Amino acid sequence: MKMGHSRLLLFFSVALIHLVIPTAAQHCYDTGNYASSSTYRANLNTLLASMINNTKINYGFYNFSFGEAPDKVYAIALCRGDTSPSECRSCISGASSDLLKACPNQKEAII
């Protein structure tokens, strides 16, 4: 009976940790919106694709901009030092996709 209680306690402890300390965080800011058919969105899509496909960067830090004001877009990404460049780009790709879904049409967001 004691073993059952400890497993149950362990389960609830792990569940509580995941609730209190999320594994992924995102934040959408209310600093402005854009239309999905706008030049801003086209610039954003181009920028994100260039980050993912840039094989010249192999140290995990990405700092790009694309376009002209007022539709210029900026992006920064940083991967852990123990990830390979391909894993880093794959993570950036997934994060970009998740962020566009979570914060549609917002000009400022973090994931």
C-alpha positions in Angstrom: 0.0 0.0 0.0 2.9 2.3 0.8 4.3 1.9 -2.8 1.0 3.0 -4.3 0.9 6.2 -2.2 4.5 7.1 -3.2 3.7 6.6 -6.9 0.6 8.7 -6.6 2.6 11.4 -4.8 5.3 11.3 -7.5 2.7 11.6 -10.2 1.1 14.7 -8.6 4.5 16.2 -7.9 5.5 15.9 -11.5 2.2 17.2 -12.7 2.4 20.2 -10.3 6.0 21.0 -11.5 4.7 21.1 -15.1 1.9 23.4 -14.2 4.1 25.8 -12.2 7.1 25.7 -14.5 6.0 25.5 -18.2 8.4 23.9 -20.6 7.7 26.4 -23.4 6.6 30.0 -23.0 5.1 32.4 -25.5 3.9 35.9 -25.2 2.0 38.0 -27.7 2.3 41.7 -27.3 -0.3 44.3 -28.2 2.1 46.7 -29.9 0.4 46.6 -33.3 -1.2 44.2 -35.8 -0.8 43.6 -39.5 -3.0 42.3 -42.3 -2.3 38.7 -43.4 -2.0 39.8 -47.0 0.3 42.8 -46.2 3.9 43.6 -47.2 4.8 43.1 -43.5 3.5 39.5 -43.5 5.4 38.8 -46.8 8.6 40.2 -45.2 8.0 38.2 -42.1 7.6 34.9 -44.1 10.8 35.7 -46.1 12.8 36.5 -42.9 11.7 33.3 -41.1 12.5 31.2 -44.2 16.0 32.8 -44.5 16.7 32.0 -40.8 15.7 28.4 -41.2 17.6 27.9 -44.4 20.8 29.8 -43.5 23.4 27.0 -43.3 26.3 29.5 -43.0 25.4 30.1 -39.4 26.5 27.2 -37.2 26.9 28.7 -33.8 23.3 29.0 -32.8 22.7 32.8 -32.8 20.5 34.3 -35.4 19.9 38.1 -35.7 18.1 39.1 -39.0 16.0 41.8 -40.4 14.3 42.1 -43.8 12.4 44.8 -45.7 12.1 48.5 -45.6 10.4 50.8 -43.0 7.5 50.8 -42.1 7.2 47.1 -43.0 10.7 46.0 -41.8 10.7 42.9 -39.7 13.3 41.7 -37.1 14.0 38.3 -35.6 16.4 37.0 -33.0 16.9 33.3 -32.1 19.4 31.6 -29.9 19.9 27.9 -29.5 21.7 26.0 -26.7 25.4 25.4 -27.3 25.0 21.6 -27.3 22.6 21.4 -30.2 23.7 20.8 -33.8 23.1 23.5 -36.4 20.4 21.4 -38.1 18.6 20.8 -34.7 18.8 24.5 -34.1 17.2 25.4 -37.4 14.6 22.7 -37.0 13.7 24.1 -33.5 13.5 27.7 -35.0 11.2 26.4 -37.7 8.9 24.8 -35.2 8.9 27.8 -33.0 8.2 30.1 -35.9 5.2 28.0 -37.0 3.9 27.8 -33.4 4.3 31.6 -32.9 2.5 32.5 -36.1 -0.4 30.3 -35.0 -0.4 31.5 -31.4 0.0 35.2 -32.2 -1.6 35.7 -35.6 -1.1 39.2 -37.1 0.7 40.5 -34.0 3.9 42.5 -34.8 5.7 41.6 -31.6 5.8 38.2 -30.0 8.2 35.9 -28.1 8.4 32.1 -27.9 
